[in-house]
């Protein structure tokens, strides 16, 4: 909202934390539902899957995928980092 660009929500198989809301903070997936999406990138960390999907991009920005930048929430924990995708 602050930058007037749409938020792209990523997916994870980890359990939501107390304050997190499905579809707002992440799309919380099961081990069975996670592979049904089409991922631009994904990673396994601490036995959980994380990823950015085409479906999430479409929900976030509609069909205007050409003029966007994907901002990903990056958590640095014990040396874990994830790359951002830009177009």
Buried (B, 14 or more C-beta within 10 A) or exposed (E): EEEEEBEBBBBBBBEEEEEEEEEEBBBBBEEEEBEEBEBBBBBEBEEBBBBBBEBBBEBBBEEEEEEBEBBBEEEEEEEEEBEEBEE
